[in-house]
Amino acid sequence: MKADLNEWGFPMDRMFLAAGPCSAESREQVLESAKALASGGVSFLRAGIWKPRTRPGSFEGVGLKGLAWMDQARAETGLKIGTEVAEPAHVEACLEYGLDILWVGARTATNPFSVQAIADALRGTDIPVLVKNPMNADVGLWMGAIERLANAGITRLGAIHRGFSSELETRYRNAPNWKAPIELKRRMPELPMICDPSHICGKRELIPAIAQEALDLLFDGLMLEVHPDPTVALSDAEQQLTPQQFFDLIADLKLSHEQSDSAAFASRISELRETVDGLDSQLLHVLSQRMEVVRKMGALKMEQNVSTFQPHRWQEIVDDRVAKGAGMDLSESFVLQLMQSIHEEAIRQQEIRRVAGAE
């Protein structure tokens, strides 16, 4: 008996799972990848045909012949196939080969003109399309890309979280910044959300933890880069898994659920949530009191023609609050983000008074 299929044409009884090499490199590599993954519950075989690169001279994909290799892989294994498109010519080629799913990459999603061109090329079709997050953590820009495709008549849409570019040095290739996909999910609750741990991590040893975190955050599935021999990969060698590493990873992952059938759990979680609600009310009250003091400080500064922003004082606050937070099991990044938000609102409150006084 066949498994029921969802509106995307994928089985409903298992997690959405895309896997395959970062790039299609040869017919043999694509076929070997497909045959290795065919029995592993994979929703579709992914492989890059056109690879955007920051600088010329590096491997930029094999182009159209790669689509023929993927088409052959589909014929021989039964796997659905998908790739990234960045311009109308890519869309036209993929439609000609009858690809089962497409996605818009992070660099392309950053440019509304490029997304609109792709949307126009897709008008009149209803192939499933996934949209990766833009390079920077701009949820509005991410939503806009999805909406452009929806306005072109594409109904089977999803989002891919692949992390965000950052000038800061972190352990990840692209910072996860989970608050961005969570906010997108809040604004577009019916939109399927896929996580791409390969591009977030940049290193294969970091992938299991990020993949599990995504599932703990109720992501609908994963997209992972899998290569028969990552050591010889022409792109992103360090972040690609072998087929066996991929199967081991999937076997170890635990699916999380939003609710539990346990009455004891429901009772206890309700008690704890009531406590959190009370503490949040206290937090808001304290913040309101803090802003009242800030407004008085702003009035005093204005009387003496003193700047709203006080760099030395701000550094004192950061150093002090981060140190105190560390003694309370609060991470430095969390305390810093919190104080930055509070400081931004404090400056806004003081500037309102200055503007009103000028008028």
N, C-alpha and C positions, 0 to 999 in steps of 0.2 A: 504493500500500500504506500503510495507516495505521500510525502509530508505536505501539509497545507502550505501554500505560498502566500506571502504578504503582497501588498500592492506594488512592491518593487520586483516581484518575481523570485524572491529568495525564501528559503524555508523558514517558517515561523518558530520551529522547535529548537532553534539554536541561535547563538550569538552571531551578529553580523561580523564577518571576518574576511578582510581583504589581505592577500599576501602575494609576494612575488618579488623579483629583483628590482632594485632601484631603476636600472636601465635594461632595456633589451639590448644585448650585446652581440648575439649570434643566434642563428636558428637552433643550434644544438643547446645553447644555454637556456633559451626560452622553453624548448620542449622538455629538457631535463627538469627545469623548475616546475613546470605544469604537472609532469608525471609524478614528481615527488610530493606535490601538494594535493593531488586529485582526491585522495582518500581521507583528507584531514579536516573535513567540514568547512572548507573555504568557500565563501560566498562568491568571490571572483578573483581571478588572477590579475594582479596589477603589474605593470611594467612601464617605465618611462620611454617614450618614443622620441620626443623632443625635450632636451634638457637645457633649461635656461642657466647660463653661467655668468658670474659677475665679470669675468675677464675672458677675452677670446683666447683660443689656443688649447683649452681643456676639452674633454670629451663632451660633445653637445648632442649626443643621441645618434641613432642610425637612420632616423627618418622613416619614410613610407615603407621600406622593406620590412621594418619591424612589425608593422601591422599585419603583413602577410604571415610572419612567423607566429604571431599571437592567434591569428585566425586558424592556422594549422593546429596550434596547441588546443584550441577550443574543440576542433573537429576530432582530435585524437583522444581527448580526456573528458569532454563534456563540461569543462569548467567555463563559466562566463568570463568575459575579458573586459578590462577597462584601462584607460590611460588618461593622462593630463593633457588638456588643450589650453593653448594660450592665444590663439588667433583664429579667425574664421576659416582659413585654409586647413587648419588642424581639424576643426569640426567637420568640414566637408569630407575630408579623407576618412575620418572615423565613422561617419554615417555611411559612406560608401562600403566600408568593410563590415558594417553592421555591428559595431561594438555594443556591448550590453550596458555599459555605464561609463560616464566621463567625470572628470573632476577639474575644477579651476584651481590653479596653484596659488600660493601665497603672494608671489610677486605680481601675478595678474590681478588677483583680488584687490590689490592695493590701488589699482587704476580703474576708476569707473568707466572711462572711455573703452578700455580693453574688455571689461565685463559686458558692456552694452553691445559691443561688436560681436562677442560670442553669443549673447542672448539673441541678437538679430539673426545670426546664422542658424540658431536652433529653433527659431520660430516655425511652428507647424509640425514639430516633432514632440514627442514626450518621453525621450530617453531619460533615465534617472541621472541626475547631476549632483555631485557633491561640491561644496565650496570650502576651500581651506581658508583659515583665518588670514587676514592681511599681515604683513611683516610686523607692523606695530599693533599694540593692543587697543585698537579702535573698534569698539563693538558696533557703533553706528555704521562704519564703513563696511564691516562684515555683513550686517543686516542689509545694507544697500545693495551689495552684490547679489545676495539671495533674492531680494525683492525684484531686481532687474530681470532675473531669470524667470521668476514667477509671473511678472508682467508680460513675458514673451510666451506664456502658456505652458511653461514647464511645471508640472504638478508634483512630480516625484523628486523632491529636493532634500538634501541633507547637508550637514556641516562637518568639517574635519578640523579638529584642534591639533595643530602641529607645533605649537609654541611660538614665541615672539622674539624677534631680533633685539639684542641689547648690547649697548656699548660696555656694560659692566661684565667683568669676568666671573662667570659662574661655572658650576660643574656640568651644566647642560649646554648643548649646542644652541638651543633656543629655549628661553625661560618658559616654564609651564604656565605661570601666571593664571592659575585656575579660575580666578574671579571673572575673567573675561568670558570663557565659555559658559560658566554658571549664569552670568548675567544675560548672555544670548539665550540660554535655555529659559530663563525667567520671562524674557520678552517674547520668545517664540516657542512656547511649551510643546507644541506638536512636532517640532522639527527634530528628526533623528540626529543624534550627535555621535560622531565617530572620533576616536583618539588615534593619533599617529605617533606612538612612542619613539619610533626610529628617528624622526626628525627632531623631536624634543631632546632626546638623549645625545645623539651623535656618537655614542659608544654602546656596544651591545650589552656590556655588563650592567648598564643602568636601566635597561629596558624593562625587566620584570617588575621592579618597584613602581615605575610610572604606569605600566599597563594595569597593575592591580589597583593603583590609586584611581585610575580612570573608571574602572568598574565599580569601585567603592563610591564614586560620585555619580553612579547610575548612567554612565555613557552607554550607548546602544551597541557599541562594537569597537573593533580595533582595525587599523591598517598597519601592516608590518612589512618591512623589507626582508626578503628571504632569497638567498643566492646559493646555488649549488656549491660554490667555493668562494667565499667572500675575500679570501686573500688575493685573488686575481681580478676582483671586480674593477671595472673602469670608472666607477663613481661611488662615493660614500661607502668605501670598503669597511670602515670601522664600525658602522652602525647596522650592517646587515647580518642576519642570523643564517646559520645553516638550516636545512630542513629539519634535522633532528633537534637542534636547539629550539626551533619554532614549535615543534610538537611537544617538547618537554615544557616549554613556557605555557602553552595553552592548557596542558594537563594540570599544571600547578595553580592556575588562576582560580579564584573563587568568585562566583557571581553574587553580588549583593542585592538585597531586596529593600524596597522602600518601607514595607510593613512586616510585622511578625504576627503569627497566630497565637503567640503565647500571651495569656491573660496577665501573668505576672510581669512580663516585659511591658505590656501596655500600661499597667498600673504604675510601675516604677518610672517609666519614661515620662508619664504624665506629671508625676510629682516633680521630677527634675526640671521639666519644661516650665512648670509654674515658678520654680525657683529662679530659672533663667529670666523669665518674664519680669519678675520682681526686681532682679538685679539690673536688667536693661532700663527699667523705669528709673531706678536710682541713678544710673549712668546719665540718662538724658537730663535729669534734674540737676546733677552736678555740672554737666556741660552748659546748661542754661545759666547757672550761677557764674560759671567761668566767663561766659560771653558778656555777662553784665559787668563784670570787673574789667574785661577787655574794652568795653565801650567807654568806661570811665577813664581808662588809660589813654584811649584815643583822644578823648576830649582834652586831657591834660597835654598830650603831645601837640595837639593843634594850637592850643593857647601859646605854647612856647616855640612853635614852628619847628618841631622835632619830627624826623622822618617816621613814617609808620613802621617800616621794616628796620629792625635793629639786629644786624648780623652777629655781633658778639653775644648779645642776649640769646639769640636763636641757637647759636652753637652751645651755649651753656645749658639751655633746655634740653637739646638733643643728647648731650653727653650725660646729663643727670638722669633723664628719664630712661635712656637705654640701660644705664648701669643699674638703676632701681628695678627695671623690668627683668634683667638677668637674674636678680635675686628672687624673683617671683615666678620663675619658670616661663617667662615670656620671651620669645625670640627677638633678637635685635631687629630683624626685618619687620616684624609685626609692630613693635613699639615705634619704629621709625615711621612706618606708613601711617600709623594712628596719629602720631604727633604732627606729621606733615599735613594731614587732613584738618586737624584742629587748628594748626597755625594758619593754614590757608583761609579758614573761615574767620579766624580772629582778624587777619588783615582785611578781609572783606568787610567785616563789621566796622572796623575803624575807618576804612575808606568811604563807606556810606555816609558817615558823619562828616567827613571832610567835603565830600561832594555836596551834601545838603547845606553845609556852611557856606560853600562858594556860591551857591545859588541864592 
